[in-house]
Amino acid sequence: MNITLKQLIIAGGPVLFALMALSIYSIALIWERWTVYKKTFSGMDDLIHKAHAMIKSGELRQLSELASKTKTPAGDIVHKVISHYGSALEKRELAEKAVEWHVARLGRSLTAIATIGSISPFVGLFGTVIGVIRAFKDLSMYAGAGPSVVAMGISEALVNTAAGLFVAIPAIIAYNYFAHKANEFSSEMNWLTEQVIERSTHREYSGIA
């Protein structure tokens, strides 16, 4: 017998509605983070590739102009580091603060996504327990009755178990992906800014000499 969506929702009971709300909220957060990450990483690989060549050839002014035109977090950091007049230590402090600020921006809402991923199975388990209790209660009220008596309670338990996993799995995958990309951004930008600082410091020493 085919089970309709309406029947599944009815079988899930109140706990399923809570899981559906968590699912909608999780999808909204993941979509919002996806758009932010897409903008952040757009053109970043191309900028790093060009920056590597320009740093080697000492074209820091051209790199600063290119970075300012990209209108991306990576370009903003590179431009600020190059255009900042100060010692290598001051440039490093500026770079670290800029990278930390953008990483913190990337990390927004990740705690909420991780929380949804971690609690959803337990919410589903709570619904499972309620369903099992209901099944045993119905069974005790109708002694000697067939399987149909406990069917509603068992279906409630199974639906909520499945729903909890359905909500949790995408949230955990999304959190791990976003956390990895944020760490990747931090590593790439720390490496790039250090190359810029070393090259600019070498150029200053060469100019003095």
HELIX and SHEET records of a PDB file:
HELIX    1   1 LEU A    5  PHE A   41  1                                  37    
HELIX    2   2 MET A   44  SER A   57  1                                  14    
HELIX    3   3 LEU A   60  THR A   70  1                                  11    
HELIX    4   4 PRO A   73  SER A   83  1                                  11    
HELIX    5   5 ALA A   88  LEU A  106  1                                  19    
HELIX    6   6 LEU A  110  MET A  141  1                                  32    
HELIX    7   7 SER A  148  ILE A  208  1                                  61    
END                                                                             
